[in-house]
Amino acid sequence: MRLSTWAVNKPKQALVGFFALLFVLGFSAAQFGGSFNDSFELPDTESATATELLTETAAASESSGGQARIVWSPDSGSAVDPAVVAQMESTFSEIAAIDAVLCVQSPTGQTYGDACEAPAAPPIEDLPPEQAAALQTALESATETTSPISPDASVAYATASLTVDGGTIEPEAAIAFLDAVEAANETDGLTVGASGAVLGFAETEPPLLGEAVGITVALIILLIAFGSAIAAGLPIITALLGLAGGLSLVVVTANFLDVATFGPTLAAMIGLGVGIDYALFITNRYRQSIQAGHEPKSAALEAVKTSGRAVAFAGTAVIIALMGLLVLGISFFYGLAIAAALTVLLMMLSALWFLPALLSLLGDRALGWKMPWAKKQKDYHPEGGGFARYGRLLQRRPWVGTLAALGVILLIAAPTLGLRLGFSDDGGRAEGSSLRIGYDLLAEGFGEGVNGPFFVAVELPEAGDAEATAATIVALQETEGVAGTLPTVEMLPLTLQPDTTVTAVQVIPDSAPQDVETTELLDRLRTETIPPLEDATGVQAYVGGFQAVTADFTDVINDAMPLFLTIVVGLGFLALVVLFRSIVVPLTGALTSLLSLAAALGVTTAVFTWGWGASLIGVDSTGPIFPFLPVMVFAILFGLSMDYQVFLVSRMQEEWLHTGDNRAAVRRGLAGSGRVVVIAALIMASVFLAFVPSPTTEIKLFGVALGSAVLIDAFIVRLVLVPSLMTIIGKANWWLPGPLQRILPKVEIEGGSDEIADDPELEQERELSPTR
């Protein structure tokens, strides 16, 4: 803690140094910042193989997301009525003028854009009569099957060909595309939407909305808790400065790694939550020390040597947990994990560098500007306050507290048994958004499966093998759950190139992308349809597409999960063993963190899959949970739960070292840290839940999952289950084998001796409770 000690002793120099660091980080972000994207790779999976092969086919543009659609439907009549098409022409021209758009082709065949290429007309007149007749039949079949006009002509779409880079386009281009569609939707008598994966990240949250709401709620809680405007403002200012530095590093990270478009928002969510809490713990300990009669500088030193050490350890635990995501071997996690970890690092530095210097500089003024409800200063006593009384109540029947807490957690976690993983589609967008309108119109006009087709890459035994290709198409068409394929067998004269050994078949399910039936169809194609086909024809077929990537993504995570859990939980356990010089306390902390995760996933499943209360938070469509959410929530939650375990149990350890009495240590730990853990949990949960109104589905999910996780972990696990268990276990909580006692380094988070007063009930309790 030399940095914090220096900051207290040389506050002006420390503040200058801290702001110089922020300037350097801001300058680096301006000079070396990168852009965000949602691309990721899954090496050694079937969907990855399919994607690689599909790049060699004519379907490469569509399967890689190089197309978008403008979808419309009139209130009455045909979607391709000349008057309706004329209304849409200005929209086509506006979208064609966007730099990333190569061409827009309307369903009537009209093209818009300088880069449009006229389709080559099949030379029917030069063919023998039989071949000409076959080709004409193929043309009619192709027109009927691939028509951008629904069978009842109520819905039609125009196709925009796009220039993509890594499956994405510039955000400005996507926003301009959606703006043009939204303007067209205001036309009387028309409903207009958009469809296309490349447009998804343009519908993002209004800047700083979640942050502003979270900070406002946190400030209100701090004002009530501290009764001082300055003391309440210190954690907010500390967190905001740390956030500025952290987000600068996130921008720089995006220059070297792929960082998802929701990465900065996620980093801000986590950073604000931990940043305010870290500053809160240090400010609260400073306040307690002042109340105990210490001079301001001594109080600041004591705060950083006690709560400051806990903050350093807790922040390190969060960073380790986040960096554990790297072992999954999925590049998608790399940028997210490093961006979030760097933000936590800056939050920790702000709390351990900027805040101690400011406390030292302000002195008594740090607790100034008292609010009307502020309580008068009382002499500190370890057995005083409501949490001491709560601790005594809990210790009278510790088994009741243990079983009640476990019962509540298991009840909340029950929906986890129905957890289904998968990526969200545009059907989960907010009602009235362009992408949601486009999704609904396509499903209404062309069937639900058109929004989530599979792309099958077919390697032929010989170039241009029409017989093997036809057999493949027939087998796919006859698979249960398939609404149709593109091409059909009749279309082969148009689509099959004589010199190609790879062809693509689009399989359209008869169910929506997020339906269980679609997942079952994928498994059926891979395990029942394709293997016999390969044996009979010699083709090699690989199923790709968005839903296939989802399934493979989930499988990769499940395979890597044991190693991930071993590293994250194992390192956390070892760190707690070193800190508390105990085996039982770290084991309790690690296992109870798993309970908190299960409960958080139960809440998330109940809301986003079962639909309980979904409409209250703006969720219009239920479905599977993102495959990356459980593992990321665990990484974040494990670190945060270790925070509360450290802040709560470190105070218990102080009392254990002074008294040697387990029951008194547990009770006094609750009395000393229970109130601040409640405040911290309320603040962190408020920050997380403030992001729930976000239109970005990923952020909404994380807000609910992390917000509920923090509340459950703090109020049920740390403040009921853990103290009840520690009371039951007794002095074995602090047992450490002799060899480990000699080997392990001694790390203490210890308070001043004058803060520890004699317990007037201690002798009586020792007589009543011989096992402690």
KAZIWO-V156807 format. One line per field, one symbol per residue. ss: DSSP state (~ for helix, > for strand, _ for the rest). psi: psi as a letter, one per 20 degrees, with the letter a starting at -180 (. if undefined). burial: + if it has 24 or more other ideal C-beta (glycine too) atoms within 12 Angstrom, else -. A space follows every 50 residues. Layout:
ss->???
psi->???
burial->???
This chain:
ss->_~~~~~~~~_~~~~~~~~~~~~~~~~~~~~~~_____________~~~~~ ~~~~_____~~~~___>>>>>>>>_______~~~~~~~~~~~~~~~____ >>>>>_____>>___________~~~__~~~~~~~~~~~~~~~~~___>_ _____>>>>>>>__>__>__~~~~~~~~~~~~~~~____>>>>>>_~~~~ ~~______~~~~~~~~~~~~~~~~~~_>~~~~~~~~~~~~~~~~~~~~~~ ~~~_________~~~~~~~~~~~~~~~~~~~~~~~~~~~~~____~~~~~ ~~~~~~~~~~~~~~~~~~~~~~~~~~~~__~~~~~~~~~~~~~~~~~~~~ ~~~~~~~~~~~~~~~~~__>_______________~~~~~~~~~~~_~~~ ~~~~~~~~~~~~~~~~~~__>____~~~_____~~~~~~~~~~~~~_~~~ ~__>>>>>>______~~~~~~~~~~~~____>>>>>__~~~~~~~_____ _>>>>>>>>______~~~~~~~~~~~~~~~~~~~~~~__>>>>>_~~~~~ ~~~~~~~~~~~~~~~~~~~~~~~~~~~~~~___~~~~~~~~~~~~~~~~~ ~~~~~~~~_____~~~~_______>_~~~~~~~~~~~~~~~~~~~~~~~~ ~~~~~~~~~__~~~~~~~~~~~~~~~~~~~~~~~~~~~~_______~~~~ ~~~~~~~~~~~~~~~~~~~~~~~~~~~~~~~~~~___~~~~~~_______ __~~~______~~~~~~~____
psi->khggghhghmgghggghghhghggggghhhhjqaqqrjqrqnqkqhhggg gghhijrijggghjkjqrqoprpqhqaqikphhghhhihhgggghhiphi pgqppriiipqpqhjpppqpppmhiiqqgghggghggggggggghjpjpq hjjhqrqqpppqoqokjrrphhggghghghghghiippjqppaqpphiig ihmrqppjgggggghggghgghggghkphghhhghggghgghhghghghg gghiihqppqhjghgghgggggghgggghggggghgghhghijqqghhhg ghghifhghhggggghggggggihhhihjohhhgggghghghghghgghg hifgghghghhhchihjamqqhjpqqpqpppijrrhhghgghghihmhhg gghgggggghghigihhjppqqqqaiijrqpiqghgggghgghhhiqhih imqqoopooqhqpknhghgghggggghippiphrqprrhhihhhhophjq iprqppporjrqhjqhhgghgghgghhhggghghhhijqoppparghggg ghggggghhigggghggghgggghhhgggilqggghgggghhhhgggggg hgggghgighjojhhhjkoiprbrqphigghghggghggghhghgghghh hhhghghhhjogghggghgghhigghgggggggghggghiihipiogghg ghggghghgggggghgghifgghgghgghbiihjppqghhhhgqqoppnp rqhiioqqohjggghhhhnho.
burial->+-++++++--+--++--+--++--++-++----+++++++++--++++++ +++++-+-++++++++++++++++---++++--++-+++-++++++-+-+ ++++++++-++++---------------------+--++-++--++++++ ---+++++++++++--++++--++++++-+++-++-+--+++++++++++ +++++---+++-+++-+++-++++++-+++++++++++++++++++++++ +++++-++++++++++++++++++++++++++++++++++++-+-+++++ ++++++++++++++++++++++++++++-+++++++++++++++++++++ ++++++++++++-+-++------------+-++++-++-+++-++--+-- ++--++-++--++-++--++++++++++++--++++++++++++++++++ ++++++++++----++-++++++++++-+-++++++++++++++++---+ +++++++++++++++--++-++++++--++--+---+-++++++++++++ +++++++--++--++-+++-++++++++++++++++++++++++++++++ ++++++++++---+--++++++++++++++++++++++++++++++++++ +++++++++-++++++++++++++++++++++++++++++++-+++++++ +++++++++++++++++++++++++++++-+-++-+------------++ ++--+++-+-++--+---+--+
